[in-house]
Amino acid sequence: MSDSKPVVPEKPEASEENEPKWDYTTSGQTFFIGALTVGLNLLVLILFLLYKTVPSVHAFFTGKPV
C-alpha cells in the first residue's frame, strides 16, 4: 500500500489576487431581484390560468369569446 498525501489546492497566483471584483451587489439587492423574478413569474402564471379558465379574461385579452 502506498501512503497517499491529501491533495492541497495551490494558492492563487498574484495576478488572480489583484483582479477586480465584478460582483458589486449586496445581499439585499440579490434578494430583491430574486423576489421580483419569482413575483413576476407568479403573476404570469396566474394570468395564464385565468386566460385559460375564465371566459371574460380570455375575451379581454383576445377581443373574441372562447
Secondary structure, DSSP 8 states (H G I E B T S, - for coil): -------------HHHHTS-------HHHHHHHHHHHHHHHHHHHHHHHHHHH-HHHHHHHHSS--
